[in-house]
């Protein structure tokens, strides 16, 4: 079943393939009284049509509508800095997709032709030198995050090559899971010039084998670097059937 739009009590709604509906926030009435009356009628009609869920996005500049949605048993699902996304079950056994429950991070192993490894030291960390990396921004691809974080923390331009490892840590920030993607990248420049001086205290090239023998280096980092030296990892691959989809994507496969 394809998504389609219909109008119910002045609201434009989208019917999804799971027999739920999403209310178009641009079709809200201007005042609270009309919103209340129209929402009540929409819920009644939706139940009559055996819909399962009703989704609604309320922008921060219309936050006075939130208590009205709560009155009709809408629950908070997810939010951003300028909106809240709410959902209401119309049937008891309706399945609500899990809200975002993890953060994404990237670490990058960069080794130059002189067998030197690029490392950084954070201002807030008591640990020694570690791999450059950080948060993957919302909507950002893994490869782009690896390139961006390396440049911000060291000033070194790199070319993404492959994924080496995936780590899962819980609990992490905000009591959520953290998925940590370890990547390999090729340096395109060599002169270190830290951009993010607020977070990064130092960055330097060190002999990779001396790094592996350093007692102050965490075992996790040593294992990752060792795998980079001995494994090719997972490489990006395009699939013909994915080329025309209207989404950003990356597919990783092992080299045969």
C-alpha positions in Angstrom: 0.0 0.0 0.0 1.4 3.4 -1.0 1.2 6.4 1.2 -1.6 8.8 0.2 -3.1 12.0 1.5 -6.7 12.6 2.5 -8.5 15.3 4.5 -10.3 14.7 7.8 -12.0 17.5 9.7 -9.8 20.1 8.2 -6.6 18.2 8.8 -4.6 16.8 6.0 -3.4 13.3 6.9 -1.1 10.8 5.4 -2.0 7.1 5.6 1.1 4.9 6.0 1.5 1.2 4.9 0.9 0.1 8.5 -2.6 1.6 8.7 -1.5 4.5 10.8 -2.0 8.2 9.9 0.2 11.2 10.3 -1.3 14.7 10.6 0.2 17.3 8.5 1.3 20.1 10.9 0.8 22.7 8.2 -3.0 22.0 8.2 -3.5 22.9 11.9 -6.2 25.5 12.6 -5.0 28.8 14.1 -6.7 28.6 17.5 -6.8 26.1 20.3 -10.5 25.7 20.4 -10.7 24.6 16.7 -7.7 22.4 17.1 -9.4 20.6 20.1 -12.7 20.2 18.3 -11.2 19.0 15.0 -8.8 16.6 16.7 -11.6 15.0 18.7 -13.6 14.4 15.5 -10.5 13.1 13.6 -9.9 10.5 16.3 -13.5 9.4 16.2 -13.5 9.0 12.5 -10.1 7.3 12.5 -11.4 4.7 15.0 -14.4 4.1 12.8 -12.0 3.4 9.9 -10.0 1.0 12.0 -6.8 3.0 11.9 -4.1 1.8 14.4 -2.0 4.9 15.2 -2.2 8.6 14.9 1.1 10.6 14.7 1.4 14.4 15.1 4.2 16.9 15.1 3.8 20.0 17.1 6.2 22.9 16.5 7.5 24.9 19.5 5.8 28.0 18.2 2.5 26.1 18.6 3.3 24.5 22.0 0.0 25.6 23.4 -1.5 22.6 21.4 0.5 20.0 23.3 -1.8 19.9 26.4 -4.7 19.3 24.0 -3.0 16.4 22.4 -2.2 15.0 25.9 -5.8 15.3 26.8 -6.6 12.9 24.0 -4.0 10.4 25.3 -1.2 11.3 22.8 2.2 10.3 24.2 5.6 11.8 23.6 7.7 9.8 21.1 10.7 11.9 20.0 11.6 15.6 19.9 14.2 18.0 18.5 15.0 21.6 19.6 12.0 23.0 17.8 9.3 20.3 17.8 7.8 17.3 19.6 6.6 14.2 17.8 3.6 12.5 19.5 1.6 9.4 18.9 -1.7 7.9 20.0 -2.7 4.2 19.9 -6.2 3.6 18.5 -6.0 -0.1 19.1 -4.5 -1.8 22.1 -2.0 -4.0 20.2 -0.7 -1.3 17.8 3.1 -1.5 17.6 4.9 1.8 18.0 8.4 1.9 16.4 11.1 2.4 19.0 12.3 6.0 19.4 16.0 6.7 18.8 17.9 4.9 21.6 21.5 5.4 20.7 24.2 7.9 19.7 26.6 7.3 16.9 30.4 7.9 17.0 33.3 7.4 14.7 37.0 6.8 15.3 39.6 7.0 12.6 42.9 5.2 12.1 45.2 7.2 9.9 48.7 5.8 9.1 51.1 7.6 6.7 53.8 6.3 4.4 56.4 6.6 7.2 54.4 4.1 9.4 53.3 6.9 11.6 49.9 6.9 13.3 47.8 10.1 13.8 46.7 10.5 17.4 45.1 13.2 19.6 44.9 14.2 23.2 41.6 15.6 24.6 41.5 18.3 27.2 38.8 16.7 29.2 40.2 13.2 29.2 42.8 11.8 31.6 43.7 9.0 29.2 46.7 9.3 26.9 46.8 9.8 23.2 43.9 8.2 21.3 42.5 8.1 17.8 40.7 11.1 16.3 37.0 10.9 16.1 33.7 12.1 17.6 29.9 12.2 17.1 28.3 11.5 13.7 25.9 14.3 13.1 22.3 13.8 12.3 21.9 12.7 8.6 25.7 12.5 8.2 27.2 9.5 6.4 29.9 7.5 8.2 32.6 8.3 5.6 31.8 12.0 5.8 32.0 12.0 9.6 35.4 10.3 9.6 36.8 12.9 7.2 35.2 15.8 9.0 36.2 14.8 12.6 39.8 14.0 11.5 40.2 17.5 9.9 38.5 19.3 12.8 40.7 17.6 15.5 44.1 17.6 13.6 43.9 19.7 10.4 44.8 16.6 8.4 42.8 16.0 5.3 42.0 12.3 4.7 40.3 10.0 2.3 38.0 7.4 3.8 38.9 3.8 3.0 37.0 1.2 5.1 35.3 0.2 8.3 37.4 -1.9 10.6 35.3 -2.5 13.7 32.0 -1.7 15.4 31.7 -1.2 19.1 28.5 -1.0 21.3 28.6 0.6 24.7 25.9 0.9 27.3 25.1 3.0 29.2 26.6 6.0 27.4 25.6 9.6 27.2 22.0 10.4 28.3 21.7 6.7 29.4 21.5 5.6 25.8 23.5 3.1 23.8 26.5 4.2 21.8 27.5 2.6 18.5 31.2 3.4 17.7 32.4 2.9 14.2 36.1 2.5 13.7 37.4 3.5 10.3 40.6 3.5 8.3 41.5 6.6 6.2 44.4 7.6 4.0 46.1 10.9 4.8 46.1 13.5 2.0 48.1 16.0 4.0 50.7 15.8 6.8 50.9 19.2 8.6 49.0 19.2 11.8 46.9 22.3 12.6 44.2 21.7 15.2 40.9 23.4 14.4 38.9 22.3 17.5 41.2 23.8 20.1 38.4 23.9 22.7 38.3 20.0 22.9 41.7 19.0 21.6 44.9 19.7 23.5 47.4 18.1 21.2 47.7 16.1 18.0 50.8 14.4 16.6 52.2 11.6 14.4 53.8 8.7 16.3 55.5 5.6 15.2 52.7 3.0 14.9 54.7 0.1 16.4 55.9 2.3 19.3 52.2 3.2 19.9 51.3 -0.5 20.1 54.0 -1.0 22.8 53.1 2.0 24.8 51.8 1.0 28.3 49.7 4.2 28.5 47.6 3.3 25.4 44.3 1.6 26.0 44.1 -2.0 24.9 41.0 -1.3 22.8 43.0 1.3 20.7 45.9 -1.2 20.3 43.5 -3.9 19.0 41.9 -1.5 16.5 45.3 -0.3 15.1 46.5 -3.9 14.9 43.5 -4.9 12.8 44.2 -2.0 10.5 47.7 -3.3 9.9 46.5 -6.8 9.3 43.0 -6.5 7.8 41.3 -4.7 4.9 38.0 -4.3 6.7 34.6 -3.5 5.0 34.6 -1.4 1.9 32.0 0.8 0.3 30.1 -0.8 -2.5 27.3 0.6 -4.8 24.4 -1.5 -5.8 22.6 -0.8 -9.0 19.2 -1.3 -7.4 20.0 1.4 -4.8 21.2 4.1 -7.1 17.8 5.7 -7.8 16.4 5.7 -4.2 15.8 9.2 -2.8 17.9 8.6 0.3 21.6 8.9 1.3 23.1 5.5 2.0 26.3 3.6 2.4 26.7 -0.2 2.0 29.8 -2.0 3.3 31.0 -5.4 2.3 34.2 -7.4 2.9 36.7 -7.6 0.1 36.8 -11.2 -1.4 
